[in-house]
Amino acid sequence: MYKQLFDPMIRGLFLCIITVLVLIFLKFTIGYMYPFLIAFMLAALINPSVTYLENQWKIPRSLATLTVITSIFILLIGLLFLLVNEIIRGTTYLMEKFPNYFHSFMQLMEEIINQHILPLYQSILSYFRSLDSSHQTTIQENVTEFLENIANTGTNMIQSLIMQLPEFVGIFPNSLTITIFILLATFMMVNDWHNITKKLKELLPNNMLTFISDLHTGIKKAFSGYLRAQLILIIISAVIIFIGLAIIGVEHALTIAGIAALVDLLPVIGTGIIFVPWILYTFLTGDYSMTIGLSILYMTVIIVRQMIEPKIISASIGINPLVSLIILFVTIQLWGIAGVLLAPIILISIYVIFQSGIFMKMIQFVKG
């Protein structure tokens, strides 16, 4: 009786110790190993294409590897060029219209100052002069303290930004170095993939090889599913924005829709970074029909995306929509804006872990 209880407890404790040791090891090594882990995952994704070129077209493996990596790089550069070109065209159009917009905006601000702010200032000044000297002194002191607090806060923010500027600038050379290492490691791994997999098969037991194979299949399926879901969401957002802008009568609707759909990937902010200033400007300039149209379009995009995003992502990855919604809520509560970025990673990790059957194997190990 005691043996039946004691043995599972020992195995469970052993499993916990191993898990903790693995987590500690990852904590202290992941900062040095992650470029090579990324390279290994990229190599696993690229390898089938390289093998196809090598076998079907009889191309040397090193040349096939270089061809695939170069093709992917050129494709990404081409997409970036098209995006930048569209942004430049849209920006040129906006810059042509900007002087007129700015002039009308300044006229509007002048009217607001003359009609509302100056009369309010005069009434406050007359009321202030009617107070006794002690009340005037108290108000002046409070106003002075308030302005000093604002000035100190602004100064601290500027100083903080200036202090962080060298660190921010230092990210770019470091990122470039890491990218070069990832590309080189990817090329070497793909080029020598057969020898690497052969060595792994010789060193690792069959159970571990099966687990790694299941893990690779799960990551590949989940990652491709997540990318497919984001592509679907971008297309849906772009179509809604384009149709809405075309109905409203906005020029260059396609360019604006493309930019807004890509911006929609930003956590929390999303298309608001474009629509909110635009709506405020049209409201202040008195273009109320445009304000109403843009507001309805913006709310439509937000509502549609919030309704379909959990379902599309969960359907693409293979997780229940309720589970994905719970994970999204928990990550936002724990990490705020960063939680929106972490939620997909956690979703993919949960899917991979369940698909690999690691939990069931751990339970079976504890049970003996």
SVG drawing of the C-alpha trace seen along z (x, -y; Angstrom):
<svg xmlns="http://www.w3.org/2000/svg" viewBox="-23 -93 51 95">
<polyline fill="none" stroke="black" stroke-width="0.4" points="0.0,0.0 2.7,-2.4 4.8,-1.4 2.0,-2.2 1.8,-5.7 5.5,-6.2 6.8,-5.3 4.5,-7.8 5.5,-10.5 9.2,-9.8 8.7,-9.9 6.6,-13.1 9.3,-14.7 12.0,-13.6 10.0,-15.0 9.6,-18.4 13.3,-18.6 14.2,-17.8 11.7,-20.4 13.0,-23.1 16.6,-22.3 15.7,-22.6 13.9,-25.9 17.0,-27.3 19.3,-26.1 17.1,-27.8 17.0,-31.0 20.7,-31.4 21.5,-30.1 18.6,-31.3 20.1,-34.8 23.1,-33.2 21.4,-30.4 18.3,-32.0 19.9,-33.0 20.8,-29.4 17.4,-28.1 15.8,-30.5 18.3,-29.4 17.4,-25.7 13.7,-26.4 14.2,-28.3 16.4,-25.5 13.7,-23.0 11.2,-25.1 13.5,-25.7 15.0,-22.2 12.1,-20.6 12.5,-23.2 16.2,-22.8 15.9,-19.0 13.4,-19.3 15.7,-21.4 18.6,-19.1 16.8,-15.9 14.5,-17.1 16.7,-19.7 20.0,-18.0 21.4,-21.2 24.3,-21.0 23.0,-21.3 25.0,-24.4 23.8,-26.2 20.2,-25.1 20.4,-26.4 21.8,-29.7 19.1,-29.9 16.2,-29.3 17.5,-31.7 18.3,-34.4 14.8,-34.0 13.1,-34.4 15.3,-37.4 14.5,-39.0 10.8,-38.3 10.8,-40.0 12.8,-43.0 10.3,-43.2 7.3,-43.3 9.0,-45.9 9.8,-48.0 6.1,-47.8 5.0,-48.8 7.4,-51.7 6.5,-52.8 2.8,-52.9 3.6,-54.8 5.6,-57.3 2.8,-57.8 0.3,-58.3 2.6,-60.6 3.2,-62.7 -0.5,-63.1 -0.9,-64.1 1.9,-66.6 0.3,-68.2 -2.9,-68.6 -1.3,-69.4 -0.8,-73.2 -4.5,-73.6 -5.4,-71.4 -3.0,-73.3 -4.3,-76.7 -7.9,-75.7 -6.9,-74.2 -5.2,-77.4 -8.2,-79.5 -10.4,-77.2 -8.1,-77.5 -8.1,-81.3 -11.9,-81.3 -12.0,-79.0 -9.5,-81.3 -11.4,-84.5 -14.9,-83.2 -14.4,-80.9 -10.9,-81.1 -10.5,-84.9 -13.9,-85.6 -13.4,-82.8 -10.0,-84.3 -11.5,-87.8 -14.3,-86.5 -11.8,-84.5 -9.5,-87.6 -12.4,-89.8 -13.5,-87.3 -9.9,-87.0 -9.6,-90.7 -12.8,-90.8 -11.3,-88.5 -9.4,-89.7 -5.6,-89.7 -5.3,-86.5 -7.4,-84.4 -5.5,-85.9 -2.2,-84.9 -3.5,-81.3 -4.6,-80.9 -1.3,-82.3 0.6,-79.9 -1.5,-76.9 -1.2,-77.9 2.6,-78.4 3.0,-75.0 0.8,-73.3 3.0,-74.8 6.2,-73.8 4.9,-70.2 4.1,-70.2 7.6,-71.6 9.3,-69.1 7.4,-66.2 8.2,-67.3 11.8,-67.8 12.1,-64.4 10.4,-62.8 12.8,-64.5 15.8,-63.6 14.6,-60.0 14.2,-59.9 17.7,-61.4 19.2,-58.8 17.5,-56.0 18.5,-57.3 22.0,-55.7 20.5,-52.4 17.9,-52.6 20.5,-53.5 22.7,-50.6 19.9,-48.2 20.4,-48.5 24.0,-47.4 23.3,-44.5 20.2,-43.5 22.2,-43.6 24.9,-41.4 22.3,-38.9 20.5,-38.8 23.9,-38.0 24.6,-35.2 21.1,-33.8 21.4,-33.8 24.9,-32.2 23.7,-29.6 20.6,-28.9 22.7,-28.4 25.2,-26.1 22.4,-24.0 20.4,-23.6 23.6,-22.8 24.6,-20.2 21.1,-19.0 21.6,-15.4 24.7,-15.1 23.0,-17.0 19.9,-14.8 22.1,-11.6 24.2,-12.7 21.0,-13.4 19.6,-10.0 22.8,-8.4 23.0,-10.3 19.4,-10.5 17.1,-7.6 14.1,-6.7 11.6,-8.2 13.4,-11.5 13.6,-11.5 9.8,-10.8 9.1,-13.7 11.3,-16.1 9.6,-15.0 6.2,-15.6 7.4,-18.9 8.7,-20.0 5.4,-19.0 3.4,-20.8 5.4,-24.0 5.4,-24.0 1.6,-23.5 0.8,-26.0 3.2,-28.7 1.9,-28.4 -1.6,-28.4 -1.0,-31.6 0.5,-33.4 -2.4,-32.2 -4.8,-33.7 -3.0,-37.0 -3.1,-37.2 -6.8,-36.5 -7.4,-39.2 -5.3,-41.7 -7.2,-41.0 -10.6,-41.3 -9.5,-44.6 -8.2,-45.9 -11.4,-45.0 -13.6,-46.6 -11.5,-49.8 -11.3,-50.1 -15.0,-49.6 -15.8,-52.1 -13.3,-54.8 -14.7,-54.3 -18.2,-54.8 -17.2,-57.9 -15.4,-59.2 -11.8,-59.4 -9.0,-59.6 -6.3,-56.9 -8.6,-54.6 -6.5,-51.5 -3.2,-52.9 -4.8,-54.1 -6.6,-50.7 -3.3,-48.8 -1.4,-50.9 -4.3,-50.8 -4.6,-47.0 -0.9,-46.5 -1.0,-49.0 -3.9,-46.9 -1.2,-44.4 0.0,-46.8 -1.1,-45.7 -3.9,-47.8 -3.4,-50.8 -4.1,-49.2 -5.9,-51.3 -6.6,-53.9 -3.2,-55.4 -4.6,-56.5 -8.3,-56.9 -8.4,-58.7 -6.3,-61.8 -8.2,-61.8 -11.6,-61.8 -10.5,-64.6 -9.2,-66.7 -12.4,-66.4 -14.5,-67.2 -12.4,-70.3 -12.5,-71.5 -16.3,-71.2 -16.5,-68.3 -19.1,-66.4 -20.2,-64.1 -16.7,-62.8 -16.3,-62.6 -19.5,-60.4 -18.4,-58.2 -14.9,-57.6 -16.2,-57.0 -18.7,-54.3 -15.9,-52.7 -13.5,-52.7 -16.0,-51.1 -16.9,-48.5 -13.3,-47.5 -12.8,-47.2 -16.0,-45.2 -15.4,-42.9 -11.8,-42.2 -12.6,-41.6 -15.4,-39.2 -13.5,-37.1 -9.9,-37.3 -10.2,-34.6 -12.2,-32.3 -9.9,-32.6 -6.7,-32.2 -8.1,-29.3 -9.4,-27.6 -6.0,-28.0 -4.0,-26.8 -6.4,-24.2 -7.4,-25.6 -10.9,-26.2 -12.0,-29.8 -12.9,-30.1 -9.5,-28.9 -7.8,-31.5 -10.1,-34.2 -9.2,-33.3 -5.5,-33.2 -5.7,-36.6 -7.5,-38.1 -5.1,-36.6 -2.0,-37.7 -3.4,-41.3 -4.1,-41.3 -0.7,-40.1 1.5,-41.9 -0.6,-44.7 0.2,-45.6 3.0,-43.0 0.4,-40.4 -1.2,-40.9 2.2,-39.9 2.7,-37.0 -0.8,-35.5 0.0,-34.0 3.2,-32.5 1.4,-31.0 -1.4,-29.6 1.2,-28.0 3.1,-26.6 -0.1,-25.1 -1.0,-23.6 2.5,-22.1 2.6,-20.7 -0.8,-19.0 -0.1,-17.7 3.3,-16.2 1.5,-14.4 4.1,-15.5 1.6,-15.9 0.2,-12.4 3.7,-11.0 4.5,-12.8 1.4,-11.5 2.1,-8.0 5.7,-8.3 4.4,-9.4 1.9,-6.5 4.6,-4.1"/>
</svg>
